[in-house]
Amino acid sequence: MLLNASGCLDALTAPEVARSLDAFVTKTITPEPREGNAPVRIAETDAGMLNAIGLANPGRERFVAETLPLLRELDVPLWVSVGGFSAAEYAETCAALEDVAAIELNLSCPNVDEAPESAAAIVAACRTATGLPLYAKLSPAAWDIAEGARAVEAAGADGLSLVNTLRGLALDPRTLRPTLARGTGGYSGPALKPVALAAVYACATAVEIPIVGMGGVRSGLDALELIAAGASAVALGTVLFGDPEAPVRVRAELAAEAAERDLGHPLDARALAHSSLQMSVSRSGNEMQKVPGNRPKVTA
């Protein structure tokens, strides 16, 4: 199953790209409209990019009334990314959502102030507010991300999204001052892949819920490695900015990489990196039941 990382694709501007995915993940929605941080908000680096968008979005009311109906016309399963500055704000937005495949709780944005409650407390509040599948998006900056994964699973999360961006800094080579107006931003790109692999690998042994792996995915082999580390699905992020054909290409490469290893299906590689674990998951259990939003054409 292939998704986009939240904020890396505008489905209404590029509908055909969105339709080439197995599910579309929206930008993060907050209760009130946000203009986001002041520009400059994006900076390229040697091995990726920094962003400090600051959760710019139309707010919950306009999203539900105006944006969500347009997204439904794409006929793509929808995951809505939800943010906030308190557990109550997260829960209120979750309660306002209906008939979407899943809700991804953005618990780790490095570009805004965080809610005072723990990730587990936010998940618990959202669990009481909705019966929809909840995926907790965690930060790779945590020293023991597996501990956080266990906590959100116990609080009622149905899955994990791993990983969000890491905080980074870029300096203007002439002035030697920060390139981004905010100073630091969220780093994404190829160099994030080893971090993502480590997080998925650690959490796959700690929890029973499915994992969406993301971070630095550019090829089918990158996707297969995340599956081998324990992911049930893979999201594409920074690559979408430069290659709108990436979903089609990565899907084909993923199938070829699996076939080259005599795997009947890419998901047959799930958790192969864990030589001492027995974590093989059947296609029916993993594709159509554990990860919301799949359609019959799913190949990853």
Secondary structure, 3 states (H helix, E strand, C coil): CEEECCCCCCCCCCHHHHHCCCCEECCCECCCCECCCCCCCEEEECCEEEECCCCCECCHHHHHHHHHHHHHCCCCCEEEEECCCCHHHHHHHHHCCCCCCEEEEECCCCCCCCCCCCHHHHHHHHHHHCCCCEEEECCCCCCCHHHHHHHHHHHCCCEEEECCCEEEECECCCCCCECECCEEEEEECHHHHHHHHHHHHHHHCCCCCCEEEECCCCCHHHHHHHHHHCCCEEEECCHHHHCCCHHHHHHHHHHHHHHHCCCCCHHHHCCCCCCCCCCCCCHHHHHHHHCCCCCCCCCC
